[in-house]
Amino acid sequence: MKRDPYVDRWLEGKPAEPVLRRVRDVIMWADTRMGEYLKYGTVQFAYNGDFANFVQHDKKTATLMFNRGAKIKGKFPHLEGTGPSARFMRFADLGEVEARTSELSNVVRAWCEMMTPVAKTPTGRGSRGTAASKARRS
């Protein structure tokens, strides 16, 4: 997992620093394709497009906004929102991050699978992802 030193500095001293750091760890460890950088004054996580970023990060809680969360396939009970695009996941404390680690990891993997380019097979049909990722979906 490659960490951006600018993100490390951005996290320092935030009221929810431990929560933000743990959410970051979960996202970055969930799939090696995920990256991070600073954009618009906050941490942006991305793989073949912007995935999620911290919003309302000046509080003691953490809120993660999934820019195109409505498009992510799967059932994720803690993704909030009903609009056509964005979804949110909120974390009041480290306990909530730990309780949602599996779900957040699954959201990350679902995004990465969705955003993996379709490769042409010798038959001319499209194939998405690796054999290992296909086995996980079975």
C-alpha positions as CSV (number, residue, x, y, z in Angstrom):
1,M,0.0,0.0,0.0
2,K,1.6,3.3,-1.1
3,R,0.8,6.2,1.2
4,D,1.0,9.8,0.1
5,P,3.1,11.9,2.5
6,Y,0.8,14.9,1.8
7,V,-2.1,12.9,3.1
8,D,-0.2,12.0,6.2
9,R,0.4,15.7,6.9
10,W,-3.2,16.6,6.1
11,L,-4.5,14.2,8.8
12,E,-2.2,15.6,11.5
13,G,-4.1,17.5,14.2
14,K,-7.6,16.9,12.8
15,P,-10.2,16.5,15.6
16,A,-11.0,13.0,14.3
17,E,-7.5,12.1,13.4
18,P,-7.6,8.5,14.8
19,V,-10.9,7.8,13.0
20,L,-9.8,9.3,9.8
21,R,-6.5,7.3,9.9
22,R,-8.3,4.1,10.5
23,V,-10.9,4.7,7.7
24,R,-7.9,5.4,5.4
25,D,-6.2,2.2,6.5
26,V,-9.3,0.1,5.8
27,I,-9.7,1.7,2.3
28,M,-6.1,1.4,1.4
29,W,-5.7,-2.2,2.6
30,A,-9.0,-3.4,1.0
31,D,-7.6,-3.4,-2.5
32,T,-4.1,-2.7,-3.8
33,R,-5.5,-0.8,-6.8
34,M,-6.8,2.0,-4.5
35,G,-4.7,5.2,-4.3
36,E,-4.9,8.4,-2.4
37,Y,-4.1,12.1,-2.9
38,L,-5.3,15.6,-1.9
39,K,-7.9,17.3,-4.0
40,Y,-10.1,20.3,-3.2
41,G,-8.6,20.5,0.3
42,T,-9.4,16.9,1.4
43,V,-8.2,13.3,1.0
44,Q,-9.4,11.7,-2.2
45,F,-9.3,7.9,-2.7
46,A,-9.4,6.8,-6.3
47,Y,-9.0,3.9,-8.7
48,N,-9.8,4.7,-12.4
49,G,-11.8,7.7,-11.2
50,D,-12.6,9.4,-7.9
51,F,-14.0,6.9,-5.4
52,A,-14.5,8.7,-2.0
53,N,-13.3,11.6,0.1
54,F,-13.6,12.9,3.6
55,V,-16.2,15.7,4.1
56,Q,-17.0,17.6,7.3
57,H,-13.5,16.6,8.5
58,D,-13.3,19.5,11.0
59,K,-15.4,17.6,13.5
60,K,-14.6,14.8,15.9
61,T,-16.5,12.4,13.7
62,A,-15.7,11.3,10.1
63,T,-17.9,11.3,7.1
64,L,-16.9,9.6,3.9
65,M,-18.6,10.8,0.7
66,F,-18.7,8.3,-2.2
67,N,-19.0,10.6,-5.2
68,R,-20.8,8.0,-7.4
69,G,-21.9,5.7,-4.6
70,A,-25.3,5.1,-6.2
71,K,-23.5,3.2,-9.0
72,I,-21.7,0.8,-6.7
73,K,-23.2,-2.7,-7.0
74,G,-24.1,-4.5,-3.8
75,K,-26.0,-4.1,-0.6
76,F,-24.3,-1.9,1.9
77,P,-26.5,-1.1,4.9
78,H,-24.4,1.9,6.1
79,L,-24.3,3.7,2.8
80,E,-26.7,6.6,3.3
81,G,-28.4,8.7,0.6
82,T,-31.2,8.4,-1.9
83,G,-30.1,10.8,-4.6
84,P,-28.9,9.9,-8.1
85,S,-25.2,10.0,-7.3
86,A,-23.5,10.5,-3.9
87,R,-23.7,8.2,-0.9
88,F,-22.2,8.7,2.6
89,M,-20.9,6.6,5.4
90,R,-20.5,8.2,8.8
91,F,-18.2,7.1,11.7
92,A,-18.8,8.5,15.2
93,D,-15.7,6.8,16.6
94,L,-13.2,4.1,16.2
95,G,-15.7,1.5,17.4
96,E,-18.0,2.3,14.4
97,V,-15.0,2.1,12.0
98,E,-14.2,-1.4,13.4
99,A,-17.8,-2.5,13.2
100,R,-18.0,-1.4,9.5
101,T,-14.5,-2.5,8.4
102,S,-15.9,-5.5,6.5
103,E,-18.6,-3.5,4.8
104,L,-16.3,-0.6,3.8
105,S,-13.7,-3.1,2.5
106,N,-16.5,-4.7,0.3
107,V,-17.5,-1.3,-1.0
108,V,-13.8,-0.6,-2.0
109,R,-13.5,-4.0,-3.8
110,A,-16.9,-3.5,-5.5
111,W,-15.7,-0.1,-6.8
112,C,-12.4,-1.5,-8.0
113,E,-14.1,-4.3,-9.8
114,M,-16.6,-1.9,-11.4
115,M,-13.9,0.4,-12.6
116,T,-11.5,-2.3,-13.9
117,P,-11.3,-1.9,-17.7
118,V,-12.9,-4.7,-19.7
119,A,-10.2,-6.7,-21.5
120,K,-10.9,-8.4,-24.8
121,T,-10.5,-12.1,-24.8
122,P,-9.3,-14.2,-27.8
123,T,-13.0,-14.9,-28.6
124,G,-13.6,-11.1,-28.8
125,R,-15.8,-11.1,-25.7
126,G,-15.1,-8.8,-22.8
127,S,-13.6,-10.0,-19.5
128,R,-13.5,-8.0,-16.3
129,G,-11.0,-8.4,-13.5
130,T,-8.7,-11.3,-12.6
131,A,-9.4,-15.0,-12.1
132,A,-8.9,-14.4,-8.3
133,S,-11.5,-11.6,-8.3
134,K,-13.9,-13.8,-10.3
135,A,-13.5,-16.6,-7.8
136,R,-14.4,-14.2,-4.9
137,R,-17.6,-13.2,-6.7
138,S,-18.7,-16.9,-7.1
